[in-house]
Amino acid sequence: MNGKGWTQSSHSHKQSTRPLKEQGERRIRGAMGGGGKQTQPESGCGRGGGVFTWEEVQRHSHKGDQWLVIDRKVYNVTDWVKRHPGGTRVISHYAGEDATDAFAAFHPEPNFVRKFLKTLLIGELAPSEPSQDRQKNEALVQAFRALRDHVEREGLFQAQPLFFCLHLGHIVLLEALALLLLWAWGIGWPQTLLCAVLLATSQSQAGWLQHDFGHLSVFKKSRWNHLLHKFVIGHLKGASANWWNHRHFQHHAKPNIFSKDPDVNMLHTFVLGKTQPVELDLLCSFQFISTSR
């Protein structure tokens, strides 16, 4: 959690200054390669002019053949999946589905990203088709979006960098005190127990701090978020930042969904109870607003 209470998962793809944007555009253009080559629309129309039903879109939800929908526009992302900056699995989880809310959550600068979607566009949903797939509850979707807009207007997604810097300082101080304690007074039982308390406190706090840096939701420049995330999780926690991002972005793309959320892929080991969560039609595209849960 941040100084105001919440952080935003969508900050994961935040871009920074204009030079970085220009570099990003060049990288994405080079990475797209054949990403803009589309299969012929099933309706027989040319690229970008097809009109599709949900039944047609949902047939393209397999490895090597993936379509998705954003704001009623249909995109063929088959060749783009392996070049997706956020990883192959995050985007593949929405193959054959409406990815509008996920797109908004993970891309705080949609106009920048949409420039690269143009070459993937193959058409749009038929006017008679609903905006939500798989019989989602439209009222519930609209209520979620209204809540998100309200939270944004209240400024609850705006982090306070000073709070996080002070938080990091107190974690480093606790780590230093634990080492100083052993260096100055040895490794007797009292010193060891006190050291354990200090390290347990600092390590638990560091785990949540790296979470917020990992979402790139603290600083406006994602470069600083990346740097501090790697420092906290790598030097203080002894884990891989890339590994954490790979898993955690999937978690927020499909929270608590078996086979899609790696955080709950523990069937027959740690999962208890006769009834297990499944991907509900009316909720499968939702994002958790609070990324600290």
N, C-alpha and C positions, 0 to 999 in steps of 0.2 A: 504494500500500500504506500501511497505517496503522502506528501504533506497535507493534501486536501482530502485524502481518503482513497481515491481510486486511481488506477492507471489504465491506459487504453491499449488493448491488444493490437489495434490497427496501426500503432506507431511503429510496428516492426519493420515496415518498408519505407520509413520516412527518408526523404532525400534532403540534402542540405544545400550548399551554395550553388550558384549558377555553373561554375566550372565543374563541380561534381555532377550536376545534371547533364552537362554536355558530354562528360566522359561516360556517364551511364547510358546516354542515348547511343553513343558509338559502340559501347559494349553490347547493348541489347540488339542493335542492328546487325552487328557481326555475329552474335549468337543465334539470331533467328534463322539465318541460312534459309533452309527450305520450309521454315515454319509457316510462311504465307501460302504455301501450295495447298490448295484445298481439294478434297474429293468433290466430284460433281454433286451438287445438291440433288436430293432425291426427287424434288419436285420438277427437276429439269431446268430450273432457272440458272442464270449465270451467277458467278461469285458475288455475294452480297445482296442478291436479289431473290433468294429463296424464301418460301413461306412454309413453315413447318408446324406440325402438331407435336404435342408432348410425346405421343407414342413414337414418332419418328426420332425425336431427340433422345429418348431413353434407350433406343436401340444402340446408340453409340456411347456405351458406358464401359467398354472393355479395353484392356491393354492393346495399344496399337490402333484404336479407333475411339476417339473421345471428343464429344461435343459438350458444351455447357451453355447456359443462358445467363446473360447479365442485362438487366433492364429490358427484358423481352427481345434482346438481340441474341442471335444464335452464332456461336463461334466454334470453329473446328480447331481444337488445340492439340491435335494428335502429334504434329511435328514439333510443337512448342513445348510440350510437357518436359522433355529432357533438358531444355534450355531455360526453364522457368527459374528465375533467381531465388524464389522461395522454396525450391525443391520440387521433385516430381510427385511426391505423395500428397502434399497439401492440395495441389490443383487436381490431381487424379481423383481425390475423394469426392469431387463435385461433378465428375463426368456423368452426363445424362440428367443433371439436375439444374435447378435455379441457383446460381452462385452470387446473386445480387448483394445479399447481406454480407457474405464472406468477402466479396470484392471490396465493399465499403469499409469493412473492419480492418483489412490488411493493407489497404492502400489509401493513406490519408491525402494523397495528391492524385486523385483520379484522372484529372485532365492530362497529367504527365504520362500516366500509364495508358490511357485510351489511345494515344497516338500509335502505340505498338499493337493495339487490338485491331486496328483497321484492316491489316493484312490477313487477319484470322476470321474476319466477319464473312459469313456465308448466307445470312438472311435474318429473318425474324419470325416470331411466333405468329400464327394465324390470328386474325382479329377475334375469332370465336374462342380462342384458347385463353384460359386463365393465366395470370402472371406467375402463380405458384404451381409447382409440380406436385405430383402424387397426392392430390386432394388435400393440400395444406389448408389450414384454417386461415382464410384471408384476413378476418377480423383480428386474429391473434398476431399475425405478421404485422399488420398496420399498427397495432397497439405497441408492439416491440419497437418499431421504428419511431413512433411518437415518443416513447420513453427515452430512447437513445438521443433524439433531438433535444429533449428537455434537459437531459444530463449534460449535453454539450453546451447548451445555452447557459447553464448554471456554472460552467467552468470547472466541473468536477474532474475533467480529464487533463486539466492543466497542472503539471507537476511544479514543484518548487525545488530547483537544483540545490539551493543552500541547505535545505533539510537533508537531502541525500548525501551531500558532502560532509555534513556534520555527522550523519549516521555512519558513513564510512570511517571517519576519523575516530569515533568511539570504538568501532570494531577493531581497528588497527591498534588502538591504545590497549584494549583488553588482551589482544594477542601478545603485545610487547610486555605487559605486566606479568603474564603467565610465564614467559621466558625469563624475565628478570627475577621472578620469584625463585625459580629453580636455580638460576645462576648464583644468586646471592645467598640462599639458605639451604641449598642442597635438595635431596630427593626423599626426605622423610615423609611419613604418612600425612601429617598436617599440611605440609607444603604441596604434596601430590593431590590431596583432595581439593584444596583451594585452587590449585592450578586447573584441575578438571572442571570445576565450576566456572572459572573464567573462560576456558576454551569452549565449553559446551554452550555458554551464552553467546560468545562471539561467533561460533560456527553456525548456530541456528539463525542468528541475525544476518550473517553473511549469505545464507541460503536464500532468504527473501530479498536481500538487496540485489544480488546478482539477477534475480528474477525480473526486477524492474529495469535494470540496465539491459538485460537480454531482450526485453520488449522494445528497446530504443525509445523509451517513453519519458526519460528524464530531461535530457538536453535537446535543444532544437537541432543541433548538429549531430547526426548519427555517428560520426567519427568518434566523438567523445563517449557516446554510449557504448560503442564497440570496444573501445580501449579499456574503459573501466569494467565492463562486463568480463573481458578476458582476464583482467587483473584479479577481480574478486573471485571468479569461479576457478581460474587457473592457479593463482598463487595462494589464495586463502583457503579454497575448497579442494584443490587438487583434482579438478575435473575438466572436461573439454567443453569449451563454449560452443563449438560447432555441433557436437553431439547433443547438447542440451537444446539448441535451437531446432535441430532436426526433429526431435521428439516433441518439444513443447508447442511448436507451431501447429503440428498435427492435432495436439490435444485441444487447442482453441478452435481449430477448424471443425472438428467433430468431437466435442466433449462427451466423454463417457460412453462412446459408441464402440462396441466390440469390433475388432479387426481394423478399426480406423484410428482409434485413440490408443497410442502405445502405452499410456499410463494405466490402462485397465486391461491390458492383454495378459492377464494372469489367471485365466480360466483353469479350474481343477487344481489350483495351487493355493491362492489366497482368497478366492472369491467364495463367499458363503451365501446360503439361501437357495430356495427352490426357484424363485422368480428373479431373473436377471434383466438389466436394462437392455432395450433394443432401440434401434433407430426409428423413432416415431415419424410418420409422414408429415405431421404438422409442425414438427420442431427440427427437422434434420438440417436446416440451413441456418439455425440460430447461432449467434455468438454469445459467449458470456460477457456481460458488460464489465464486470470486475475481474481483472486478470490476476488478481492476487489470491483467488480462491483455489 
